Amino acid sequence: MNITSFAQRVSLSLLLIAAPVAFAQQMATPAPPQLAAKSYVLMDAATGQVLVENEGDQRLPPASLTKLMTAYIATLEIKKGQISESDMVTISEHAWRTGGSRMFVKVNTQVSLSDLLHGIIIQSGNDASVAVAEHIAGSEDAFADMMNNTAKELGLTNSHFMNATGLPHPDHYSSAHDMAKLARDIIYIDPSHYAIYSQKEFLWNNIKQPNRNLLLWRDKTVDGLKTGHTDEAGYCLVASAVRDGMRLIAVVFGTNSEQARAAETQKLLTYGFRFFETRTFYKKGAELAQTAVWKGADHQVKAGLAEDLTLTLPRGQVDKLQASMTMTPQLIAPIKQGDVVGKVEVKLGDKVVQSTDLIALEPVEEGGFFRRVWDSIRLFFYGLFS
């Protein structure tokens, strides 16, 4: 049945949660900027919707963007209680000798895990990355196995890691899309540690090093994440920003300078914030309707959504959407919490752009003997005349 009042309750504002880029283009959104980069992706953080992409799944060397995975695993292990930020980590000769960008830790000294985590994220220390990898897994090779297992769990289908640093290796690669997915998990899985990514500098052993993410200085809405550079990879950046409650993640691979990676990433963020908006209309578990239950201890069951209804859409398109709801006919108890009891469809004109299940927000136990008999009789006659 078409429920106009229900559509009004959601402000006629439903849109598919993971819409393809093509759908946004159908809505006459201006063409996105063309960047001087090998690959790039712009993602809405709340929904995971990709708003802009060019070769987003191309496998490329990620350079120090790799350290996003290194730091992510460290924070997961901290949350699990396997390690502690107060752990004192002994710096091996292997960690000390690792080339490239450094935190400048000294061999055979002990450094707190907290300091090493800051050294990885802010200073992009290869020595710190190897030290943390060895502390967690015993060796950098074993840690690389953890990285690849974590990549599989996160659905990073175009990523494979051979080390904790991003130093070049022919079998070490990732993609702009995978890095955006990883950044999204970093942001939401542990907000307290994500705060480190916004720090502009870190002082260690009287050596102050700046965060190489130039957007932290240029755009006050940017609060992370990580830069990368090797001759093979070019200049890469994963950045995230929040404006008016909307968070975007921008990833660029293979620009030609430190200035270019910041400028090209800024173009993506500016485009996304200008032409798209993200809104959360309903939280998980909010009651959207009630529907009749037969043979139950209760006559009705409350229905709602299993996940937050957070939507990303081109600006100015909200009022063009229509929502309707259908309920499953003849629901018979017992009903478990989470059972599907109906469906919401969202249309733009005649096109269904989203269909999602309504679920029971509470269980309904089977009714007593007389209730079951009476409803059986009613259902019999209902079937005759329907």
Contacts in CASP RR format, 6 or more apart in sequence:
PFRMAT RR
TARGET T0000
AUTHOR 0000-0000-0000
METHOD contacts of the structure
MODEL  1
MNITSFAQRVSLSLLLIAAPVAFAQQMATPAPPQLAAKSYVLMDAATGQV
LVENEGDQRLPPASLTKLMTAYIATLEIKKGQISESDMVTISEHAWRTGG
SRMFVKVNTQVSLSDLLHGIIIQSGNDASVAVAEHIAGSEDAFADMMNNT
AKELGLTNSHFMNATGLPHPDHYSSAHDMAKLARDIIYIDPSHYAIYSQK
EFLWNNIKQPNRNLLLWRDKTVDGLKTGHTDEAGYCLVASAVRDGMRLIA
VVFGTNSEQARAAETQKLLTYGFRFFETRTFYKKGAELAQTAVWKGADHQ
VKAGLAEDLTLTLPRGQVDKLQASMTMTPQLIAPIKQGDVVGKVEVKLGD
KVVQSTDLIALEPVEEGGFFRRVWDSIRLFFYGLFS
1 324 0 8 1.000
1 325 0 8 1.000
1 326 0 8 1.000
1 327 0 8 1.000
2 324 0 8 1.000
2 325 0 8 1.000
3 289 0 8 1.000
3 324 0 8 1.000
3 325 0 8 1.000
6 288 0 8 1.000
6 289 0 8 1.000
6 323 0 8 1.000
6 324 0 8 1.000
6 325 0 8 1.000
7 322 0 8 1.000
7 323 0 8 1.000
7 324 0 8 1.000
9 288 0 8 1.000
10 281 0 8 1.000
10 282 0 8 1.000
10 288 0 8 1.000
10 309 0 8 1.000
10 323 0 8 1.000
11 281 0 8 1.000
11 318 0 8 1.000
12 318 0 8 1.000
12 319 0 8 1.000
12 321 0 8 1.000
12 322 0 8 1.000
12 323 0 8 1.000
13 279 0 8 1.000
13 281 0 8 1.000
13 311 0 8 1.000
13 318 0 8 1.000
13 321 0 8 1.000
14 281 0 8 1.000
14 309 0 8 1.000
14 311 0 8 1.000
14 321 0 8 1.000
14 323 0 8 1.000
14 344 0 8 1.000
14 346 0 8 1.000
14 354 0 8 1.000
15 311 0 8 1.000
15 312 0 8 1.000
15 313 0 8 1.000
15 317 0 8 1.000
15 321 0 8 1.000
15 346 0 8 1.000
15 353 0 8 1.000
15 354 0 8 1.000
16 23 0 8 1.000
16 311 0 8 1.000
16 346 0 8 1.000
16 353 0 8 1.000
16 354 0 8 1.000
17 47 0 8 1.000
17 49 0 8 1.000
17 307 0 8 1.000
17 309 0 8 1.000
17 310 0 8 1.000
17 311 0 8 1.000
17 354 0 8 1.000
17 356 0 8 1.000
18 47 0 8 1.000
18 48 0 8 1.000
18 49 0 8 1.000
19 49 0 8 1.000
19 312 0 8 1.000
19 313 0 8 1.000
19 353 0 8 1.000
19 354 0 8 1.000
20 50 0 8 1.000
21 50 0 8 1.000
21 51 0 8 1.000
21 52 0 8 1.000
21 53 0 8 1.000
23 353 0 8 1.000
24 51 0 8 1.000
24 276 0 8 1.000
24 313 0 8 1.000
24 314 0 8 1.000
27 313 0 8 1.000
27 314 0 8 1.000
27 317 0 8 1.000
27 348 0 8 1.000
28 314 0 8 1.000
29 275 0 8 1.000
29 276 0 8 1.000
29 314 0 8 1.000
30 275 0 8 1.000
32 42 0 8 1.000
32 51 0 8 1.000
32 52 0 8 1.000
32 268 0 8 1.000
32 271 0 8 1.000
33 267 0 8 1.000
33 268 0 8 1.000
33 271 0 8 1.000
34 54 0 8 1.000
35 54 0 8 1.000
35 252 0 8 1.000
35 255 0 8 1.000
35 264 0 8 1.000
35 267 0 8 1.000
35 268 0 8 1.000
36 255 0 8 1.000
36 256 0 8 1.000
36 260 0 8 1.000
36 264 0 8 1.000
37 54 0 8 1.000
37 252 0 8 1.000
37 253 0 8 1.000
37 254 0 8 1.000
37 255 0 8 1.000
37 260 0 8 1.000
37 261 0 8 1.000
37 264 0 8 1.000
38 55 0 8 1.000
38 58 0 8 1.000
38 60 0 8 1.000
38 253 0 8 1.000
38 254 0 8 1.000
39 54 0 8 1.000
39 55 0 8 1.000
39 56 0 8 1.000
39 58 0 8 1.000
39 60 0 8 1.000
39 175 0 8 1.000
39 176 0 8 1.000
39 252 0 8 1.000
39 253 0 8 1.000
39 254 0 8 1.000
40 52 0 8 1.000
40 53 0 8 1.000
40 54 0 8 1.000
40 55 0 8 1.000
40 56 0 8 1.000
40 176 0 8 1.000
40 250 0 8 1.000
40 251 0 8 1.000
40 252 0 8 1.000
40 253 0 8 1.000
40 264 0 8 1.000
40 268 0 8 1.000
41 50 0 8 1.000
41 52 0 8 1.000
41 53 0 8 1.000
41 54 0 8 1.000
41 56 0 8 1.000
41 176 0 8 1.000
41 177 0 8 1.000
41 179 0 8 1.000
41 180 0 8 1.000
41 249 0 8 1.000
41 250 0 8 1.000
41 251 0 8 1.000
42 50 0 8 1.000
42 51 0 8 1.000
42 52 0 8 1.000
42 53 0 8 1.000
42 248 0 8 1.000
42 249 0 8 1.000
42 250 0 8 1.000
42 251 0 8 1.000
42 268 0 8 1.000
42 269 0 8 1.000
42 271 0 8 1.000
42 272 0 8 1.000
43 49 0 8 1.000
43 50 0 8 1.000
43 51 0 8 1.000
43 180 0 8 1.000
43 181 0 8 1.000
43 184 0 8 1.000
43 248 0 8 1.000
43 249 0 8 1.000
43 250 0 8 1.000
43 251 0 8 1.000
44 51 0 8 1.000
44 246 0 8 1.000
44 247 0 8 1.000
44 248 0 8 1.000
44 249 0 8 1.000
44 276 0 8 1.000
44 278 0 8 1.000
44 312 0 8 1.000
45 183 0 8 1.000
45 184 0 8 1.000
45 187 0 8 1.000
45 188 0 8 1.000
45 240 0 8 1.000
45 247 0 8 1.000
45 248 0 8 1.000
45 249 0 8 1.000
46 246 0 8 1.000
46 247 0 8 1.000
46 278 0 8 1.000
46 280 0 8 1.000
46 310 0 8 1.000
46 312 0 8 1.000
47 278 0 8 1.000
47 310 0 8 1.000
47 311 0 8 1.000
47 312 0 8 1.000
48 180 0 8 1.000
48 181 0 8 1.000
48 184 0 8 1.000
49 312 0 8 1.000
50 177 0 8 1.000
50 180 0 8 1.000
51 248 0 8 1.000
51 272 0 8 1.000
51 276 0 8 1.000
51 312 0 8 1.000
52 268 0 8 1.000
52 271 0 8 1.000
52 272 0 8 1.000
53 176 0 8 1.000
53 177 0 8 1.000
55 176 0 8 1.000
56 175 0 8 1.000
56 176 0 8 1.000
56 177 0 8 1.000
57 157 0 8 1.000
57 158 0 8 1.000
57 175 0 8 1.000
57 176 0 8 1.000
57 177 0 8 1.000
57 178 0 8 1.000
58 158 0 8 1.000
58 175 0 8 1.000
58 176 0 8 1.000
58 253 0 8 1.000
59 158 0 8 1.000
59 173 0 8 1.000
59 174 0 8 1.000
59 175 0 8 1.000
60 173 0 8 1.000
60 174 0 8 1.000
60 175 0 8 1.000
60 176 0 8 1.000
60 233 0 8 1.000
60 253 0 8 1.000
60 254 0 8 1.000
61 166 0 8 1.000
61 168 0 8 1.000
61 172 0 8 1.000
61 173 0 8 1.000
61 230 0 8 1.000
61 232 0 8 1.000
61 233 0 8 1.000
62 159 0 8 1.000
62 166 0 8 1.000
62 172 0 8 1.000
62 173 0 8 1.000
62 174 0 8 1.000
62 179 0 8 1.000
62 228 0 8 1.000
62 233 0 8 1.000
62 236 0 8 1.000
62 253 0 8 1.000
63 166 0 8 1.000
63 228 0 8 1.000
63 229 0 8 1.000
63 230 0 8 1.000
63 232 0 8 1.000
63 233 0 8 1.000
63 234 0 8 1.000
63 236 0 8 1.000
64 101 0 8 1.000
64 124 0 8 1.000
64 126 0 8 1.000
64 165 0 8 1.000
64 166 0 8 1.000
64 226 0 8 1.000
64 227 0 8 1.000
64 228 0 8 1.000
64 229 0 8 1.000
64 230 0 8 1.000
64 236 0 8 1.000
65 166 0 8 1.000
65 174 0 8 1.000
65 179 0 8 1.000
65 226 0 8 1.000
65 227 0 8 1.000
65 228 0 8 1.000
65 236 0 8 1.000
65 238 0 8 1.000
66 161 0 8 1.000
66 163 0 8 1.000
66 164 0 8 1.000
66 165 0 8 1.000
66 166 0 8 1.000
66 172 0 8 1.000
66 174 0 8 1.000
67 120 0 8 1.000
67 121 0 8 1.000
67 124 0 8 1.000
67 125 0 8 1.000
67 129 0 8 1.000
67 164 0 8 1.000
67 165 0 8 1.000
67 166 0 8 1.000
67 226 0 8 1.000
68 179 0 8 1.000
68 182 0 8 1.000
68 183 0 8 1.000
68 186 0 8 1.000
68 225 0 8 1.000
68 226 0 8 1.000
68 238 0 8 1.000
69 147 0 8 1.000
69 150 0 8 1.000
69 151 0 8 1.000
69 159 0 8 1.000
69 161 0 8 1.000
69 182 0 8 1.000
70 120 0 8 1.000
70 129 0 8 1.000
70 132 0 8 1.000
70 133 0 8 1.000
70 143 0 8 1.000
70 147 0 8 1.000
70 164 0 8 1.000
70 165 0 8 1.000
71 117 0 8 1.000
71 120 0 8 1.000
71 121 0 8 1.000
71 186 0 8 1.000
71 193 0 8 1.000
72 150 0 8 1.000
72 182 0 8 1.000
72 185 0 8 1.000
72 186 0 8 1.000
72 189 0 8 1.000
73 136 0 8 1.000
73 143 0 8 1.000
73 146 0 8 1.000
73 147 0 8 1.000
73 150 0 8 1.000
74 83 0 8 1.000
74 113 0 8 1.000
74 117 0 8 1.000
74 120 0 8 1.000
74 132 0 8 1.000
74 136 0 8 1.000
75 117 0 8 1.000
75 186 0 8 1.000
75 189 0 8 1.000
75 190 0 8 1.000
75 193 0 8 1.000
76 150 0 8 1.000
76 189 0 8 1.000
76 190 0 8 1.000
77 83 0 8 1.000
77 136 0 8 1.000
78 84 0 8 1.000
78 85 0 8 1.000
78 113 0 8 1.000
78 193 0 8 1.000
79 189 0 8 1.000
79 190 0 8 1.000
82 136 0 8 1.000
83 113 0 8 1.000
83 135 0 8 1.000
83 136 0 8 1.000
84 113 0 8 1.000
85 112 0 8 1.000
85 113 0 8 1.000
85 114 0 8 1.000
85 117 0 8 1.000
86 112 0 8 1.000
86 113 0 8 1.000
86 114 0 8 1.000
87 112 0 8 1.000
87 113 0 8 1.000
87 135 0 8 1.000
88 110 0 8 1.000
88 111 0 8 1.000
88 112 0 8 1.000
88 113 0 8 1.000
89 110 0 8 1.000
89 111 0 8 1.000
89 112 0 8 1.000
89 113 0 8 1.000
89 116 0 8 1.000
89 131 0 8 1.000
89 132 0 8 1.000
89 134 0 8 1.000
89 135 0 8 1.000
90 108 0 8 1.000
90 109 0 8 1.000
90 110 0 8 1.000
91 105 0 8 1.000
91 106 0 8 1.000
91 107 0 8 1.000
91 108 0 8 1.000
91 109 0 8 1.000
91 110 0 8 1.000
91 111 0 8 1.000
91 127 0 8 1.000
91 131 0 8 1.000
92 107 0 8 1.000
92 130 0 8 1.000
92 131 0 8 1.000
92 134 0 8 1.000
93 107 0 8 1.000
93 108 0 8 1.000
94 130 0 8 1.000
94 134 0 8 1.000
94 140 0 8 1.000
95 105 0 8 1.000
95 107 0 8 1.000
95 127 0 8 1.000
95 128 0 8 1.000
95 130 0 8 1.000
95 131 0 8 1.000
95 134 0 8 1.000
96 105 0 8 1.000
96 106 0 8 1.000
96 107 0 8 1.000
96 127 0 8 1.000
97 107 0 8 1.000
98 126 0 8 1.000
98 127 0 8 1.000
98 129 0 8 1.000
98 130 0 8 1.000
98 165 0 8 1.000
98 167 0 8 1.000
99 126 0 8 1.000
99 127 0 8 1.000
99 167 0 8 1.000
100 125 0 8 1.000
100 126 0 8 1.000
100 167 0 8 1.000
101 123 0 8 1.000
101 124 0 8 1.000
101 125 0 8 1.000
101 126 0 8 1.000
102 123 0 8 1.000
102 125 0 8 1.000
102 126 0 8 1.000
102 127 0 8 1.000
102 128 0 8 1.000
103 116 0 8 1.000
103 119 0 8 1.000
103 120 0 8 1.000
103 123 0 8 1.000
103 125 0 8 1.000
103 127 0 8 1.000
103 128 0 8 1.000
103 204 0 8 1.000
103 209 0 8 1.000
104 127 0 8 1.000
104 204 0 8 1.000
104 205 0 8 1.000
104 207 0 8 1.000
105 111 0 8 1.000
105 116 0 8 1.000
105 127 0 8 1.000
105 128 0 8 1.000
105 131 0 8 1.000
105 204 0 8 1.000
105 205 0 8 1.000
106 205 0 8 1.000
111 128 0 8 1.000
111 131 0 8 1.000
113 132 0 8 1.000
113 135 0 8 1.000
115 204 0 8 1.000
116 128 0 8 1.000
116 131 0 8 1.000
116 132 0 8 1.000
117 128 0 8 1.000
117 132 0 8 1.000
117 193 0 8 1.000
117 196 0 8 1.000
118 196 0 8 1.000
118 199 0 8 1.000
118 202 0 8 1.000
118 204 0 8 1.000
119 125 0 8 1.000
119 128 0 8 1.000
119 202 0 8 1.000
119 204 0 8 1.000
120 128 0 8 1.000
120 129 0 8 1.000
120 132 0 8 1.000
121 196 0 8 1.000
121 197 0 8 1.000
121 199 0 8 1.000
121 226 0 8 1.000
122 196 0 8 1.000
122 199 0 8 1.000
122 200 0 8 1.000
122 201 0 8 1.000
122 202 0 8 1.000
122 209 0 8 1.000
122 211 0 8 1.000
123 202 0 8 1.000
123 204 0 8 1.000
123 209 0 8 1.000
123 211 0 8 1.000
124 212 0 8 1.000
124 226 0 8 1.000
124 227 0 8 1.000
124 228 0 8 1.000
125 165 0 8 1.000
126 165 0 8 1.000
126 167 0 8 1.000
129 164 0 8 1.000
129 165 0 8 1.000
130 140 0 8 1.000
130 163 0 8 1.000
130 164 0 8 1.000
130 165 0 8 1.000
132 164 0 8 1.000
133 139 0 8 1.000
133 140 0 8 1.000
133 143 0 8 1.000
133 144 0 8 1.000
133 164 0 8 1.000
134 140 0 8 1.000
134 143 0 8 1.000
136 143 0 8 1.000
136 146 0 8 1.000
137 143 0 8 1.000
137 145 0 8 1.000
137 146 0 8 1.000
140 163 0 8 1.000
140 164 0 8 1.000
143 164 0 8 1.000
144 161 0 8 1.000
144 162 0 8 1.000
144 163 0 8 1.000
144 164 0 8 1.000
147 161 0 8 1.000
147 164 0 8 1.000
148 159 0 8 1.000
148 160 0 8 1.000
148 161 0 8 1.000
151 159 0 8 1.000
151 160 0 8 1.000
151 161 0 8 1.000
151 178 0 8 1.000
154 181 0 8 1.000
154 182 0 8 1.000
154 185 0 8 1.000
155 178 0 8 1.000
155 181 0 8 1.000
156 174 0 8 1.000
156 178 0 8 1.000
156 181 0 8 1.000
156 182 0 8 1.000
157 178 0 8 1.000
158 173 0 8 1.000
158 174 0 8 1.000
158 175 0 8 1.000
158 177 0 8 1.000
158 178 0 8 1.000
159 173 0 8 1.000
159 174 0 8 1.000
159 175 0 8 1.000
159 178 0 8 1.000
160 171 0 8 1.000
160 172 0 8 1.000
160 173 0 8 1.000
160 174 0 8 1.000
161 172 0 8 1.000
161 174 0 8 1.000
162 169 0 8 1.000
162 171 0 8 1.000
162 172 0 8 1.000
163 169 0 8 1.000
163 172 0 8 1.000
166 172 0 8 1.000
166 230 0 8 1.000
167 230 0 8 1.000
168 230 0 8 1.000
168 232 0 8 1.000
168 233 0 8 1.000
175 253 0 8 1.000
176 251 0 8 1.000
176 252 0 8 1.000
176 253 0 8 1.000
177 251 0 8 1.000
179 238 0 8 1.000
179 251 0 8 1.000
180 238 0 8 1.000
180 249 0 8 1.000
180 251 0 8 1.000
183 225 0 8 1.000
183 238 0 8 1.000
183 240 0 8 1.000
183 249 0 8 1.000
183 251 0 8 1.000
184 249 0 8 1.000
186 194 0 8 1.000
186 197 0 8 1.000
186 225 0 8 1.000
187 194 0 8 1.000
187 240 0 8 1.000
187 247 0 8 1.000
187 249 0 8 1.000
194 223 0 8 1.000
194 224 0 8 1.000
195 223 0 8 1.000
197 223 0 8 1.000
197 224 0 8 1.000
197 225 0 8 1.000
197 226 0 8 1.000
198 216 0 8 1.000
198 222 0 8 1.000
198 223 0 8 1.000
198 224 0 8 1.000
199 211 0 8 1.000
200 210 0 8 1.000
200 211 0 8 1.000
200 216 0 8 1.000
200 217 0 8 1.000
201 208 0 8 1.000
201 209 0 8 1.000
201 210 0 8 1.000
201 211 0 8 1.000
202 208 0 8 1.000
202 209 0 8 1.000
202 211 0 8 1.000
212 227 0 8 1.000
212 228 0 8 1.000
212 258 0 8 1.000
213 222 0 8 1.000
213 224 0 8 1.000
213 225 0 8 1.000
213 226 0 8 1.000
213 227 0 8 1.000
213 237 0 8 1.000
213 239 0 8 1.000
213 262 0 8 1.000
214 258 0 8 1.000
214 259 0 8 1.000
214 262 0 8 1.000
215 222 0 8 1.000
215 224 0 8 1.000
215 237 0 8 1.000
215 239 0 8 1.000
215 241 0 8 1.000
215 262 0 8 1.000
215 265 0 8 1.000
215 266 0 8 1.000
216 222 0 8 1.000
216 223 0 8 1.000
216 224 0 8 1.000
218 262 0 8 1.000
218 266 0 8 1.000
219 241 0 8 1.000
219 266 0 8 1.000
219 269 0 8 1.000
221 241 0 8 1.000
221 242 0 8 1.000
221 243 0 8 1.000
222 239 0 8 1.000
222 240 0 8 1.000
222 241 0 8 1.000
222 269 0 8 1.000
223 240 0 8 1.000
223 241 0 8 1.000
223 242 0 8 1.000
224 238 0 8 1.000
224 239 0 8 1.000
224 240 0 8 1.000
225 238 0 8 1.000
225 239 0 8 1.000
225 240 0 8 1.000
225 249 0 8 1.000
226 237 0 8 1.000
226 238 0 8 1.000
227 235 0 8 1.000
227 236 0 8 1.000
227 237 0 8 1.000
227 258 0 8 1.000
227 261 0 8 1.000
228 235 0 8 1.000
228 236 0 8 1.000
228 237 0 8 1.000
229 235 0 8 1.000
229 236 0 8 1.000
229 258 0 8 1.000
233 253 0 8 1.000
233 254 0 8 1.000
234 253 0 8 1.000
234 254 0 8 1.000
234 255 0 8 1.000
234 256 0 8 1.000
235 254 0 8 1.000
235 255 0 8 1.000
235 256 0 8 1.000
235 257 0 8 1.000
235 258 0 8 1.000
235 260 0 8 1.000
235 261 0 8 1.000
236 251 0 8 1.000
236 252 0 8 1.000
236 253 0 8 1.000
236 254 0 8 1.000
236 255 0 8 1.000
236 261 0 8 1.000
237 250 0 8 1.000
237 251 0 8 1.000
237 252 0 8 1.000
237 255 0 8 1.000
237 261 0 8 1.000
237 262 0 8 1.000
237 265 0 8 1.000
238 249 0 8 1.000
238 250 0 8 1.000
238 251 0 8 1.000
239 249 0 8 1.000
239 250 0 8 1.000
239 251 0 8 1.000
239 265 0 8 1.000
239 269 0 8 1.000
240 247 0 8 1.000
240 248 0 8 1.000
240 249 0 8 1.000
240 250 0 8 1.000
241 247 0 8 1.000
241 248 0 8 1.000
241 250 0 8 1.000
241 269 0 8 1.000
241 273 0 8 1.000
243 273 0 8 1.000
245 278 0 8 1.000
246 273 0 8 1.000
246 276 0 8 1.000
246 277 0 8 1.000
246 278 0 8 1.000
247 278 0 8 1.000
248 268 0 8 1.000
248 269 0 8 1.000
248 272 0 8 1.000
248 273 0 8 1.000
250 265 0 8 1.000
250 268 0 8 1.000
250 269 0 8 1.000
252 261 0 8 1.000
252 264 0 8 1.000
252 265 0 8 1.000
252 268 0 8 1.000
254 261 0 8 1.000
255 261 0 8 1.000
255 264 0 8 1.000
274 315 0 8 1.000
275 314 0 8 1.000
275 315 0 8 1.000
276 312 0 8 1.000
276 313 0 8 1.000
276 314 0 8 1.000
276 315 0 8 1.000
277 312 0 8 1.000
277 313 0 8 1.000
277 314 0 8 1.000
277 315 0 8 1.000
277 316 0 8 1.000
278 310 0 8 1.000
278 311 0 8 1.000
278 312 0 8 1.000
279 310 0 8 1.000
279 311 0 8 1.000
280 308 0 8 1.000
280 309 0 8 1.000
280 310 0 8 1.000
280 311 0 8 1.000
281 309 0 8 1.000
281 310 0 8 1.000
281 311 0 8 1.000
282 288 0 8 1.000
282 304 0 8 1.000
282 305 0 8 1.000
282 308 0 8 1.000
282 309 0 8 1.000
283 308 0 8 1.000
283 309 0 8 1.000
284 305 0 8 1.000
284 306 0 8 1.000
284 307 0 8 1.000
284 308 0 8 1.000
285 304 0 8 1.000
285 305 0 8 1.000
285 306 0 8 1.000
285 361 0 8 1.000
286 304 0 8 1.000
286 305 0 8 1.000
287 302 0 8 1.000
287 303 0 8 1.000
287 304 0 8 1.000
287 361 0 8 1.000
288 303 0 8 1.000
288 304 0 8 1.000
288 305 0 8 1.000
288 325 0 8 1.000
288 344 0 8 1.000
288 358 0 8 1.000
289 302 0 8 1.000
289 303 0 8 1.000
289 304 0 8 1.000
289 325 0 8 1.000
289 327 0 8 1.000
289 358 0 8 1.000
290 300 0 8 1.000
290 301 0 8 1.000
290 302 0 8 1.000
290 303 0 8 1.000
291 300 0 8 1.000
291 301 0 8 1.000
291 303 0 8 1.000
291 327 0 8 1.000
291 328 0 8 1.000
291 331 0 8 1.000
291 341 0 8 1.000
291 342 0 8 1.000
292 299 0 8 1.000
292 300 0 8 1.000
292 331 0 8 1.000
293 299 0 8 1.000
293 300 0 8 1.000
293 301 0 8 1.000
293 331 0 8 1.000
293 332 0 8 1.000
293 333 0 8 1.000
293 335 0 8 1.000
293 364 0 8 1.000
294 330 0 8 1.000
294 331 0 8 1.000
294 332 0 8 1.000
294 333 0 8 1.000
294 375 0 8 1.000
294 378 0 8 1.000
294 379 0 8 1.000
295 332 0 8 1.000
295 333 0 8 1.000
295 366 0 8 1.000
295 367 0 8 1.000
295 371 0 8 1.000
295 372 0 8 1.000
295 375 0 8 1.000
295 376 0 8 1.000
296 332 0 8 1.000
296 333 0 8 1.000
296 334 0 8 1.000
296 364 0 8 1.000
296 365 0 8 1.000
296 366 0 8 1.000
296 367 0 8 1.000
296 368 0 8 1.000
296 371 0 8 1.000
296 372 0 8 1.000
296 375 0 8 1.000
297 333 0 8 1.000
297 364 0 8 1.000
297 365 0 8 1.000
297 366 0 8 1.000
297 367 0 8 1.000
297 368 0 8 1.000
297 371 0 8 1.000
298 333 0 8 1.000
298 364 0 8 1.000
298 365 0 8 1.000
301 331 0 8 1.000
301 335 0 8 1.000
301 341 0 8 1.000
301 360 0 8 1.000
301 361 0 8 1.000
301 362 0 8 1.000
301 364 0 8 1.000
302 360 0 8 1.000
302 361 0 8 1.000
302 362 0 8 1.000
303 327 0 8 1.000
303 341 0 8 1.000
303 342 0 8 1.000
303 358 0 8 1.000
303 359 0 8 1.000
303 360 0 8 1.000
303 361 0 8 1.000
304 358 0 8 1.000
304 359 0 8 1.000
304 361 0 8 1.000
305 344 0 8 1.000
305 356 0 8 1.000
305 357 0 8 1.000
305 358 0 8 1.000
305 359 0 8 1.000
306 338 0 8 1.000
306 357 0 8 1.000
306 359 0 8 1.000
317 348 0 8 1.000
320 348 0 8 1.000
320 349 0 8 1.000
321 346 0 8 1.000
321 347 0 8 1.000
321 348 0 8 1.000
321 353 0 8 1.000
322 346 0 8 1.000
322 347 0 8 1.000
322 348 0 8 1.000
322 349 0 8 1.000
323 344 0 8 1.000
323 345 0 8 1.000
323 346 0 8 1.000
323 347 0 8 1.000
324 344 0 8 1.000
324 345 0 8 1.000
324 347 0 8 1.000
325 342 0 8 1.000
325 343 0 8 1.000
325 344 0 8 1.000
325 345 0 8 1.000
325 358 0 8 1.000
326 342 0 8 1.000
326 343 0 8 1.000
326 345 0 8 1.000
327 341 0 8 1.000
327 342 0 8 1.000
327 358 0 8 1.000
328 340 0 8 1.000
328 341 0 8 1.000
328 342 0 8 1.000
330 379 0 8 1.000
330 382 0 8 1.000
331 341 0 8 1.000
333 364 0 8 1.000
333 365 0 8 1.000
333 366 0 8 1.000
333 367 0 8 1.000
334 363 0 8 1.000
334 364 0 8 1.000
334 365 0 8 1.000
334 366 0 8 1.000
335 341 0 8 1.000
335 360 0 8 1.000
335 363 0 8 1.000
335 364 0 8 1.000
336 360 0 8 1.000
336 363 0 8 1.000
337 359 0 8 1.000
337 360 0 8 1.000
337 361 0 8 1.000
337 362 0 8 1.000
337 363 0 8 1.000
338 359 0 8 1.000
338 360 0 8 1.000
338 361 0 8 1.000
339 359 0 8 1.000
339 360 0 8 1.000
340 357 0 8 1.000
340 358 0 8 1.000
340 359 0 8 1.000
341 358 0 8 1.000
341 359 0 8 1.000
341 360 0 8 1.000
342 357 0 8 1.000
342 358 0 8 1.000
343 355 0 8 1.000
343 356 0 8 1.000
343 357 0 8 1.000
343 358 0 8 1.000
344 354 0 8 1.000
344 355 0 8 1.000
344 356 0 8 1.000
344 357 0 8 1.000
344 358 0 8 1.000
345 352 0 8 1.000
345 354 0 8 1.000
345 355 0 8 1.000
346 352 0 8 1.000
346 353 0 8 1.000
346 354 0 8 1.000
346 355 0 8 1.000
347 353 0 8 1.000
366 372 0 8 1.000
END
